[in-house]
C-alpha cells in the first residue's frame, strides 16, 4: 500500500504518496516521489513472535520518507483510533491536513493497540490509526517418520497452533502539517500497454485523490477526482511541475485549469505563501 501523496509542507517540499487501490480498467498508479501508503490486504506474512519487553509496532516501523516528519507540538497529545476502512480513513486524514510519518505491519497473536499509541508518542505523532485483520496461517506440522507417537505429537501441536489466533496488524502514524500552498494530494495515472513488454502511456495532468479542507484548492471548488492540468503558464505533467508552479505563484491569485469529468474548467485560486 502507502508516497507521499502530493502536498506542500511548511518547507514547500513536494512529495507524492500513492494510495494503493484497485482501479477499474487497464490503469496503473505511479508514484511521483516517495513510497505509497499501504492498503490492508491479505498476503503472505511470516508469523512474528512477541518477545518480552518488545513492541512489534516499533520493531516493524518503516518511515515514509527521509524528512523525519513529526508533530509541530513539542509534546503532542497522541490520539489512537481503531480504523474501519483503511482507504477511506487514509483519505480522511489527508483531507483533514495530516501527513503520514510511517507505518508498521506484521502478523502476530493479538496484541494491545495501545502499544502502537505508545510508539506513536515516542516518535511524536499527533494521531495513530490501527487496523487488525484475522488471518489464517497454514503452519501445520507433518510427521515424516509415520510412527504412532509422531502422529500424536503432530496432532497435538497442530491443535494447539489452531487455538492461537493470528492477526495482520497495520498501523499508520500521522502528523498535522501547516496549511499548504495549494492543498491537493495527487498521483500520476499511466494507461497500461496491452503488451506487457512495453511501457504504459502517461495520461495528461495529475489526478487529485484528496483535497485538504479549507485549503485554497477547496475554496476554489477543486475536488477529489479532478485532474490538474495547468497552473498559470505551467503545464502539469509531473510533481516537479506542480512544485515549480506553486512556488512561482505563491501568495498570488493564479489561473488554474483542471478537468472535471469530461469538461476542462478554468478557475482562479488564491495560493497561500510561505516565508
Secondary structure, DSSP 8 states (H G I E B T S, - for coil): -----SEE-TT--EE---B----SSSEEEE-SSS--B---------B----TT--HHHHTEEESSSS----SSTT---EEEE-S-HHHHHHHHHHTTEEEEEEEEEEEE---THHHHHHHHHTT-SEEEEEEEEE--------SS--HHHHHHHHHHHHHHHHS-EEEEEEEEEEE----SS-EEEEEEEE--SSTTS--EE-SSEEEEEE-TTSHHHHTT--TT-EEEEETTEE-SSHHHHHHHHHHHTTSEEEEEEEETTEEEEEEEE-----
